[in-house]
Amino acid sequence: MSVTILDQLEDKIKQAVETIQLLQLEVEELKGKNEEANRANETLRQEHEQLKAEHQGFQERLRSLLGQIDNV
């Protein structure tokens, strides 16, 4: 009986080790995807800031032009 129990325990330990190894691979894959997403996010943040600056510049030019029209 004790041999059977040890065999069952060994099988469960092997399954646990395999599961842990698969999960470790998945964690590494997800870390890579997360880093890639962070880089894409940073790129989008920079683009957003650039577009905000352009938008502000357009608004200032438009206000200036409208001010010139009002003076006429």
One Martini backbone bead per residue (centre of mass of N, CA, C, O) as a GRO file, in nm:
protein
   72
    1MET     BB    1   0.056   0.062  -0.020
    2SER     BB    2   0.299   0.262   0.002
    3VAL     BB    3   0.377   0.244  -0.297
    4THR     BB    4   0.120   0.364  -0.413
    5ILE     BB    5   0.140   0.634  -0.269
    6LEU     BB    6   0.418   0.710  -0.385
    7ASP     BB    7   0.329   0.706  -0.679
    8GLN     BB    8   0.113   0.925  -0.653
    9LEU     BB    9   0.300   1.141  -0.544
   10GLU     BB   10   0.491   1.146  -0.784
   11ASP     BB   11   0.282   1.227  -0.995
   12LYS     BB   12   0.198   1.493  -0.860
   13ILE     BB   13   0.477   1.622  -0.865
   14LYS     BB   14   0.516   1.615  -1.170
   15GLN     BB   15   0.269   1.787  -1.235
   16ALA     BB   16   0.356   2.033  -1.071
   17VAL     BB   17   0.619   2.088  -1.223
   18GLU     BB   18   0.493   2.126  -1.503
   19THR     BB   19   0.308   2.358  -1.424
   20ILE     BB   20   0.528   2.550  -1.330
   21GLN     BB   21   0.681   2.563  -1.599
   22LEU     BB   22   0.447   2.674  -1.768
   23LEU     BB   23   0.401   2.927  -1.594
   24GLN     BB   24   0.681   3.047  -1.636
   25LEU     BB   25   0.655   3.082  -1.940
   26GLU     BB   26   0.406   3.263  -1.928
   27VAL     BB   27   0.532   3.490  -1.764
   28GLU     BB   28   0.751   3.564  -1.970
   29GLU     BB   29   0.558   3.630  -2.199
   30LEU     BB   30   0.401   3.853  -2.044
   31LYS     BB   31   0.640   4.037  -1.994
   32GLY     BB   32   0.694   4.096  -2.292
   33LYS     BB   33   0.414   4.214  -2.355
   34ASN     BB   34   0.430   4.438  -2.144
   35GLU     BB   35   0.675   4.586  -2.259
   36GLU     BB   36   0.547   4.641  -2.533
   37ALA     BB   37   0.307   4.803  -2.423
   38ASN     BB   38   0.476   5.022  -2.283
   39ARG     BB   39   0.609   5.130  -2.541
   40ALA     BB   40   0.347   5.202  -2.687
   41ASN     BB   41   0.244   5.394  -2.471
   42GLU     BB   42   0.477   5.596  -2.484
   43THR     BB   43   0.441   5.671  -2.778
   44LEU     BB   44   0.150   5.779  -2.742
   45ARG     BB   45   0.217   5.998  -2.538
   46GLN     BB   46   0.405   6.159  -2.719
   47GLU     BB   47   0.201   6.209  -2.945
   48HIS     BB   48  -0.005   6.354  -2.770
   49GLU     BB   49   0.175   6.592  -2.688
   50GLN     BB   50   0.227   6.690  -2.974
   51LEU     BB   51  -0.073   6.740  -3.047
   52LYS     BB   52  -0.129   6.942  -2.824
   53ALA     BB   53   0.076   7.152  -2.919
   54GLU     BB   54  -0.045   7.193  -3.199
   55HIS     BB   55  -0.325   7.278  -3.106
   56GLN     BB   56  -0.233   7.527  -2.951
   57GLY     BB   57  -0.106   7.668  -3.193
   58PHE     BB   58  -0.366   7.690  -3.359
   59GLN     BB   59  -0.524   7.855  -3.156
   60GLU     BB   60  -0.336   8.098  -3.147
   61ARG     BB   61  -0.353   8.167  -3.447
   62LEU     BB   62  -0.660   8.203  -3.456
   63ARG     BB   63  -0.676   8.433  -3.251
   64SER     BB   64  -0.498   8.624  -3.408
   65LEU     BB   65  -0.671   8.636  -3.665
   66LEU     BB   66  -0.930   8.733  -3.522
   67GLY     BB   67  -0.803   8.990  -3.413
   68GLN     BB   68  -0.744   9.113  -3.693
   69ILE     BB   69  -1.037   9.121  -3.787
   70ASP     BB   70  -1.142   9.306  -3.559
   71ASN     BB   71  -0.950   9.551  -3.648
   72VAL     BB   72  -1.102   9.593  -3.942
   0.00000   0.00000   0.00000
